[in-house]
Structure formats: structure tokens, C-alpha cells
Amino acid sequence: MSIRIVFAGGGTGGHIYPGLAVADELKKIAKKNNLKIKIYWFGNSSGMDRTLVEKSGSADRFCAVPSGKLRRYFSIKNFFDVFKIIAGIAVSFFRLLFIRPAVVFSKGGYVSVPPCFAARILRIPVFTHECDFTPGLATKINSRFASKILVSYPETVKFIPKSKQSLAVVTGNPVRPVFYEADAQKGRKFLFEGKNADLKKPVLLVLGGSLGAHQLNELVVENLAWLTEHFNVVHQCGSKDASFVPAQTDSYFPYPFIYEQMPDVIACADVILSRAGANTVWESAVEKKPSVLIPLCGNGTRGDQVDNANFFKERGAAFVLTGNEAIFENLKNCLEKLLDKKERDLMSKKMAELVSGKRASLKIAELILKNIEKYGDMIKITRK
């Protein structure tokens, strides 16, 4: 008999990669303890969800779920999306009824709401995890159905309703196990083998998330002469801006997207220039990389990246340029400081302090299995 666990989440890599990290840990624990675990992933019926999940190999089956977007502003689309949400609940209900999982683990995003709602109807325990400093709308809704509310930052607990704070567990943000096994030498080989790069220069890795970030790309392109004078610039620009950035030179290495080699690439970087999405900042922390963060802010965002960035800034692990501060003069000042290896080493130490102890993905996997025993004793049955 296998332990069946449903993961729910999607829409962006930020709602998928952390879940895959937990799934990987569950599979490792299962193999070590001779358990049988089957993981189903409930994700968006359109978009990147299926591609990322199936490419990872972390889940045994991807199940497409229709869902409507949860918007905080007035839009006629909200009316039509209500019917998509209802359809998502119906599909999730019957899929869960057939699968009968021991637990539903939500990684957020609007696609996670229907499965969590359906799980509550079927009395299936729900664990929900929030990567960001402040809870998103999906997490706020899912928390109403949750048996456990897992958060990345201790300060996040205060944003949870008092009636639910007893369910909160601070776990940190799950990062894929491959980041703990990253090899800087492999990263350098992937980036520079057969090229004329000056390897004495430090490596500046520019990350805008899986979709890229045009503001960051403009800042890099417009000031490429200074950047390449002082750094080997490795630039993940996103597929949308692949034609916007210049061609490769001896000091500039653009990539639309890096996936499989990303842990090794981050490991070999000396400085990270990036947005402040939860995945990016915590992956950089695991690799102990000093960072300059330019969080997404303004209209169209709830300010979660600003909160994430300020958390790292206050702990001396990153420089932050927010809003109008994100100009090249300020970026140059930050990067000039990080040309000093002593400054980089100091910030690297601060990063390391934030991820000391047991890794978050393992904490969450163990917590899930521990509570499956509490709710169904399925682990003992499987061990027999």
C-alpha cells in the first residue's frame, strides 16, 4: 500500500519549485525507509505548470485543474473566473475522491485554492506553505482550511489571524536538494569552457526569475560597458527579452533561461543581482551569495518582494534598491563595494546564518509524514 500525497500550486516557478523540493525530500525519505509514496501534482490546466512538474520527475502524475485568477482589483474577468473556480473545485473534488490522499500540501498560487477547498469538504488534512514574508491571497484563503500553516519567516506568523496562529510552524523556505549539492567547478565549466573569459574577474549573475525582468535587463544592457569591465556578467534575461539583450562577448554571457545547471551556476557566482522573489533569495542564501536585490514594486504587486528584500537587508546579507533607488549610480556603488572580497565574504557569512540548521524542505517532508501517522497510521501499514 502506498502513501498518496497531493501537491497543489502553480502559475509561476515560485509556486512550483519549493513544492518540488519537498517532493524530492519525501521520495528520499521513502527510499531510505522502504516506504512507498505516490505524489500527485494538481496544477494549472494551462501555462508552465505541467512542463516544470513533468520535467522535474519529482511527481508521479500531473493532474490539470481549471481555476480562475484571484484578483485584488475590479475586473470583468472576475465574474467569469468565478465559474472557473467552481469548475476547479468540482474537478478537484472528484480527483481527490478517487485518489484519497493522506494529505494535500499547498504551495500557493490561485490554482491551489480549489483543491484545498475540496479537501476540506472531504475531510482531508491540508498543509499550506507561504514562501513570502507576508501571506498572499491564496494562502490567506487556504489557511481557513488548513491543519498546518507553514511559513518561511518567524515574523510572518503575526500576519496570520490570531485564531489560526496556533497552527503556524516556521520551517524556512524549501529549496531543491540539488542546491545543497551544487558544484562551483561544474558551473564554471558550463559557463566558460571553450570561451575567452578573463577568469580573474568576479562573476556577476543577473537573475530576473523564470520569466525575466525587463527593468533589470534594461539596467544591465544600458550599463554593460562598466559591468563587463569589472565582472564576467552572466545574464538570465528571460525568453521574452532574448532578442533585447546583446550577443555574447568575452565578458558577457546571456541566457534566456537556465534550469538544470542553475545550482552550479549560482555556486560559481561571486555576486547575485536579482529581483527578490522568495525562490531567488533563498536559493542565493543556500549558496551563501552576497546579493543586490531590486524588488518588484508598484502597481500590480502586493509588495511581497520588498518585504523579502528588506528582511535580507536588515540582516546584512544584501543591498536593496527599491523603486526610484534602482538607478545605475546606486547599483554601481553597491557593486563597487562587492568588488572587495572581504566585503563579499562578510555578506556571505550573513547569508549562511540565515540557512543554518536542518533544511526547510526536509523539515516540511518530515512534518507531513509525522502528521500522516497522526491522521491515518498509513506509514505503519506501509512498513508492514
C-alpha positions as CSV (number, residue, x, y, z in Angstrom):
1,M,0.0,0.0,0.0
2,S,1.4,3.4,-0.9
3,I,1.1,6.7,0.9
4,R,-0.7,9.1,-1.5
5,I,0.1,12.8,-1.2
6,V,-1.4,15.6,-3.4
7,F,0.6,18.8,-4.0
8,A,-1.3,21.8,-5.2
9,G,0.2,25.0,-6.6
10,G,1.3,26.8,-9.7
11,G,1.1,29.8,-12.0
12,T,4.8,30.7,-11.6
13,G,8.0,28.9,-10.7
14,G,7.8,30.5,-7.3
15,H,4.8,28.3,-6.5
16,I,6.3,25.2,-8.1
17,Y,10.0,24.8,-7.3
18,P,9.6,24.8,-3.5
19,G,7.0,22.1,-3.8
20,L,9.2,20.1,-5.9
21,A,11.9,20.4,-3.3
22,V,9.6,18.9,-0.7
23,A,8.5,16.2,-3.1
24,D,12.2,15.3,-3.6
25,E,12.8,15.0,0.1
26,L,9.7,12.8,0.5
27,K,11.0,10.5,-2.1
28,K,14.4,10.3,-0.4
29,I,12.9,9.5,2.9
30,A,10.7,6.9,1.3
31,K,13.6,5.2,-0.3
32,K,15.7,5.2,2.9
33,N,12.8,3.8,5.0
34,N,11.5,1.3,2.4
35,L,8.2,3.3,2.1
36,K,6.0,3.6,-1.0
37,I,4.9,7.2,-1.7
38,K,3.0,8.3,-4.7
39,I,2.8,12.1,-5.4
40,Y,0.1,13.7,-7.5
41,W,0.5,17.4,-8.5
42,F,-2.6,19.5,-9.0
43,G,-1.7,22.4,-11.2
44,N,-2.9,24.9,-13.8
45,S,-4.5,23.4,-16.9
46,S,-2.6,26.0,-18.9
47,G,0.8,27.7,-18.6
48,M,4.1,26.3,-17.3
49,D,2.9,24.1,-14.5
50,R,2.8,20.8,-16.4
51,T,6.1,21.4,-18.1
52,L,8.0,22.2,-14.9
53,V,6.5,19.4,-12.9
54,E,6.9,16.7,-15.5
55,K,10.4,17.8,-16.4
56,S,11.5,17.6,-12.8
57,G,10.4,14.0,-12.3
58,S,9.5,14.8,-8.7
59,A,5.8,13.9,-9.0
60,D,4.3,10.6,-10.2
61,R,1.4,12.2,-12.0
62,F,0.3,15.7,-13.0
63,C,-3.4,16.5,-12.8
64,A,-4.7,19.6,-14.6
65,V,-7.2,21.6,-12.6
66,P,-9.2,24.6,-14.0
67,S,-9.0,27.7,-11.9
68,G,-9.8,31.4,-12.0
69,K,-7.3,34.1,-11.1
70,L,-7.8,35.7,-7.7
71,R,-7.6,39.5,-8.3
72,R,-7.5,42.2,-5.7
73,Y,-9.0,44.8,-8.1
74,F,-12.2,45.2,-10.1
75,S,-12.2,43.4,-13.4
76,I,-15.0,42.0,-15.6
77,K,-12.7,38.9,-15.7
78,N,-13.5,38.3,-12.0
79,F,-17.1,37.4,-13.0
80,F,-16.1,34.8,-15.5
81,D,-13.3,33.4,-13.3
82,V,-15.9,32.6,-10.5
83,F,-17.2,29.8,-12.8
84,K,-13.6,28.6,-13.4
85,I,-13.1,28.4,-9.7
86,I,-16.3,26.4,-9.2
87,A,-15.2,24.1,-12.0
88,G,-11.8,23.7,-10.3
89,I,-13.5,22.7,-7.0
90,A,-15.6,20.2,-8.8
91,V,-12.7,18.6,-10.7
92,S,-10.5,18.6,-7.5
93,F,-13.3,17.0,-5.5
94,F,-13.7,14.0,-7.8
95,R,-10.0,13.6,-8.3
96,L,-9.4,13.7,-4.6
97,L,-12.3,11.3,-4.0
98,F,-10.7,8.9,-6.4
99,I,-7.1,9.3,-5.2
100,R,-7.9,9.5,-1.4
101,P,-4.6,11.2,-0.4
102,A,-3.4,11.2,3.2
103,V,-2.8,15.0,2.9
104,V,-2.9,17.9,0.5
105,F,0.1,20.1,0.5
106,S,-0.4,23.6,-1.0
107,K,2.4,25.7,-2.3
108,G,0.1,28.7,-3.2
109,G,-1.0,30.4,-6.3
110,Y,-4.6,30.7,-7.3
111,V,-4.7,27.2,-8.7
112,S,-4.2,25.8,-5.1
113,V,-7.4,27.2,-3.8
114,P,-9.9,24.8,-5.4
115,P,-8.0,21.6,-4.3
116,C,-7.7,22.9,-0.7
117,F,-11.4,23.8,-0.6
118,A,-12.4,20.3,-2.0
119,A,-10.0,18.6,0.5
120,R,-11.8,20.4,3.4
121,I,-15.1,19.1,2.1
122,L,-13.7,15.5,2.0
123,R,-12.0,16.0,5.5
124,I,-8.5,15.5,4.0
125,P,-5.9,17.3,6.0
126,V,-4.4,20.4,4.3
127,F,-0.9,21.8,4.9
128,T,-0.3,25.2,3.3
129,H,3.1,26.9,2.9
130,E,3.9,30.6,2.3
131,C,7.3,31.4,0.8
132,D,7.0,35.2,1.1
133,F,7.4,37.5,4.2
134,T,3.7,38.4,4.1
135,P,0.9,35.9,3.1
136,G,-0.6,36.0,-0.3
137,L,-4.3,35.9,-1.0
138,A,-4.3,32.2,-1.9
139,T,-2.5,31.4,1.4
140,K,-5.0,33.6,3.3
141,I,-7.9,31.6,1.8
142,N,-6.2,28.2,2.2
143,S,-5.4,28.9,5.8
144,R,-9.1,28.7,6.6
145,F,-9.0,25.0,5.6
146,A,-5.5,24.2,6.9
147,S,-4.4,21.8,9.6
148,K,-0.9,23.4,9.5
149,I,0.2,26.8,8.2
150,L,3.9,26.7,7.3
151,V,5.9,29.9,6.9
152,S,9.4,30.9,5.9
153,Y,9.9,33.8,8.3
154,P,9.2,34.0,12.0
155,E,7.7,37.4,11.5
156,T,5.1,36.1,9.1
157,V,3.2,34.5,12.0
158,K,1.9,37.9,13.1
159,F,0.1,38.3,9.7
160,I,-1.9,35.2,10.3
161,P,-5.3,35.7,12.1
162,K,-4.9,35.1,15.9
163,S,-7.4,32.3,15.8
164,K,-5.1,30.4,13.4
165,Q,-1.7,31.3,14.8
166,S,-1.5,28.1,16.9
167,L,-1.4,26.2,13.6
168,A,1.7,28.1,12.3
169,V,5.1,26.4,12.0
170,V,8.2,28.3,11.0
171,T,10.0,26.0,8.6
172,G,12.0,28.3,6.3
173,N,11.7,28.3,2.6
174,P,12.2,24.9,0.8
175,V,14.9,24.9,-1.7
176,R,15.6,21.9,-4.1
177,P,18.1,19.5,-2.7
178,V,20.3,19.9,-5.8
179,F,21.2,23.4,-4.5
180,Y,22.8,21.8,-1.4
181,E,24.9,19.6,-3.7
182,A,25.9,22.4,-6.1
183,D,29.4,22.3,-7.6
184,A,31.0,25.7,-8.4
185,Q,33.6,24.0,-10.7
186,K,30.8,22.5,-12.8
187,G,29.2,25.9,-13.0
188,R,32.4,27.5,-14.3
189,K,32.8,24.7,-16.8
190,F,29.3,25.2,-18.1
191,L,29.7,28.9,-18.4
192,F,33.3,29.4,-19.6
193,E,34.7,26.3,-21.1
194,G,36.0,27.0,-24.6
195,K,35.4,30.8,-24.2
196,N,37.9,33.6,-23.8
197,A,36.6,34.9,-20.5
198,D,39.0,36.6,-18.1
199,L,38.5,34.2,-15.1
200,K,40.3,36.6,-12.8
201,K,37.3,38.9,-12.8
202,P,34.4,38.1,-10.4
203,V,31.2,36.6,-11.7
204,L,28.1,38.8,-11.6
205,L,25.0,36.6,-12.1
206,V,21.9,38.6,-13.1
207,L,18.6,36.8,-12.4
208,G,15.1,38.1,-13.1
209,G,13.1,34.9,-12.3
210,S,11.9,32.3,-14.7
211,L,10.2,34.9,-16.9
212,G,12.9,37.5,-16.8
213,A,12.5,41.1,-15.6
214,H,12.7,43.9,-18.2
215,Q,13.7,46.6,-15.7
216,L,16.7,44.6,-14.7
217,N,17.5,43.8,-18.3
218,E,17.5,47.5,-19.2
219,L,19.7,48.4,-16.3
220,V,22.3,45.8,-17.4
221,V,22.2,46.5,-21.1
222,E,22.4,50.3,-20.7
223,N,25.5,50.0,-18.5
224,L,27.1,46.9,-19.9
225,A,30.4,48.6,-20.6
226,W,31.1,49.3,-16.9
227,L,29.7,46.0,-15.8
228,T,31.8,43.9,-18.2
229,E,34.9,46.0,-17.3
230,H,34.7,44.7,-13.8
231,F,32.8,41.5,-13.9
232,N,32.1,38.5,-16.1
233,V,28.3,39.1,-16.4
234,V,26.1,36.0,-16.7
235,H,22.7,37.2,-17.5
236,Q,19.5,35.1,-17.4
237,C,17.3,37.5,-19.3
238,G,14.1,35.5,-19.8
239,S,12.7,34.3,-23.1
240,K,10.7,37.5,-23.7
241,D,13.9,39.6,-23.7
242,A,16.1,37.2,-25.5
243,S,16.2,39.5,-28.6
244,F,16.6,42.6,-26.5
245,V,19.9,41.8,-24.9
246,P,23.2,42.0,-26.9
247,A,25.1,39.0,-28.2
248,Q,27.7,37.1,-26.2
249,T,31.2,38.7,-25.7
250,D,34.3,37.6,-23.8
251,S,32.8,39.1,-20.6
252,Y,29.0,38.9,-21.3
253,F,27.1,35.7,-21.3
254,P,23.3,36.0,-21.9
255,Y,20.9,33.0,-21.4
256,P,17.1,33.1,-21.9
257,F,16.7,30.6,-19.1
258,I,19.0,28.2,-17.1
259,Y,17.3,25.3,-15.3
260,E,19.3,22.1,-14.8
261,Q,22.7,23.9,-14.4
262,M,21.3,26.7,-12.2
263,P,22.5,25.4,-8.8
264,D,26.1,25.0,-10.2
265,V,25.9,28.5,-11.9
266,I,24.8,30.2,-8.6
267,A,27.5,28.3,-6.8
268,C,30.2,29.7,-9.0
269,A,28.9,33.3,-8.9
270,D,30.5,35.9,-6.7
271,V,27.6,38.4,-6.6
272,I,23.9,38.0,-7.4
273,L,21.9,40.8,-9.0
274,S,18.2,39.9,-8.9
275,R,14.6,40.5,-8.1
276,A,13.5,39.5,-4.6
277,G,11.2,36.6,-5.3
278,A,11.2,34.0,-2.5
279,N,12.9,31.3,-4.5
280,T,15.7,33.5,-5.8
281,V,16.6,35.0,-2.4
282,W,16.6,31.7,-0.6
283,E,18.5,29.8,-3.3
284,S,21.1,32.5,-3.1
285,A,21.1,32.2,0.7
286,V,21.7,28.4,0.5
287,E,24.7,29.1,-1.8
288,K,25.8,31.9,0.6
289,K,26.0,34.5,-2.1
290,P,26.0,38.3,-1.4
291,S,23.3,40.0,-3.4
292,V,22.0,43.2,-4.7
293,L,18.2,43.0,-4.7
294,I,15.9,45.1,-6.9
295,P,12.4,44.0,-5.7
296,L,9.4,44.3,-7.9
297,C,7.2,47.1,-6.5
298,G,4.4,49.5,-7.5
299,N,1.1,48.7,-9.2
300,G,0.4,45.1,-9.9
301,T,2.2,43.8,-6.8
302,R,1.3,43.4,-3.2
303,G,4.8,44.4,-2.1
304,D,5.9,40.9,-1.1
305,Q,9.3,41.3,-2.8
306,V,10.0,44.5,-1.0
307,D,9.3,42.7,2.3
308,N,11.5,39.8,1.3
309,A,14.4,42.1,0.3
310,N,14.2,44.2,3.5
311,F,14.5,41.0,5.6
312,F,17.8,40.2,4.0
313,K,19.0,43.8,4.0
314,E,18.3,44.1,7.8
315,R,20.4,41.1,8.4
316,G,23.4,42.5,6.4
317,A,23.1,39.8,3.7
318,A,22.1,42.0,0.8
319,F,21.9,45.5,-0.6
320,V,18.5,46.7,-1.7
321,L,17.4,49.2,-4.3
322,T,13.7,49.9,-4.2
323,G,11.6,52.0,-6.6
324,N,13.4,55.2,-7.6
325,E,16.6,54.0,-6.0
326,A,17.0,51.4,-8.8
327,I,19.3,53.6,-10.9
328,F,22.8,52.7,-12.2
329,E,24.6,55.2,-9.9
330,N,23.3,53.4,-6.8
331,L,23.8,49.9,-8.4
332,K,27.4,50.9,-9.2
333,N,28.0,52.0,-5.6
334,C,26.8,48.6,-4.3
335,L,28.8,46.6,-6.9
336,E,32.0,48.6,-6.2
337,K,31.8,47.6,-2.5
338,L,31.3,44.0,-3.6
339,L,34.5,44.1,-5.7
340,D,36.2,43.9,-2.3
341,K,36.5,40.2,-1.5
342,K,36.4,41.0,2.3
343,E,33.0,42.6,1.8
344,R,31.7,39.7,-0.2
345,D,33.0,37.2,2.5
346,L,31.2,39.2,5.2
347,M,27.9,39.2,3.4
348,S,28.4,35.6,2.6
349,K,28.7,34.8,6.3
350,K,25.5,36.7,7.0
351,M,23.7,34.7,4.2
352,A,24.9,31.4,5.8
353,E,23.5,32.4,9.1
354,L,20.0,32.6,7.6
355,V,20.0,28.9,6.4
356,S,21.8,27.2,9.3
357,G,20.3,24.0,10.7
358,K,18.1,21.5,9.1
359,R,17.0,22.5,5.6
360,A,13.4,23.6,5.2
361,S,12.4,21.0,2.6
362,L,13.4,18.2,4.9
363,K,11.6,19.8,7.9
364,I,8.4,20.0,5.9
365,A,8.7,16.5,4.5
366,E,9.2,15.1,8.0
367,L,6.3,17.1,9.3
368,I,4.0,15.8,6.6
369,L,4.9,12.2,7.3
370,K,4.7,12.7,11.1
371,N,1.1,14.0,10.7
372,I,0.1,11.3,8.2
373,E,0.7,8.8,11.1
374,K,-1.5,11.0,13.3
375,Y,-4.3,11.1,10.8
376,G,-4.3,7.7,9.2
377,D,-1.5,5.5,10.5
378,M,-0.7,4.8,6.9
379,I,3.1,4.7,7.4
380,K,2.9,1.8,9.8
381,I,0.6,-0.1,7.4
382,T,3.1,0.5,4.6
383,R,6.1,-0.6,6.7
384,K,4.4,-3.9,7.3
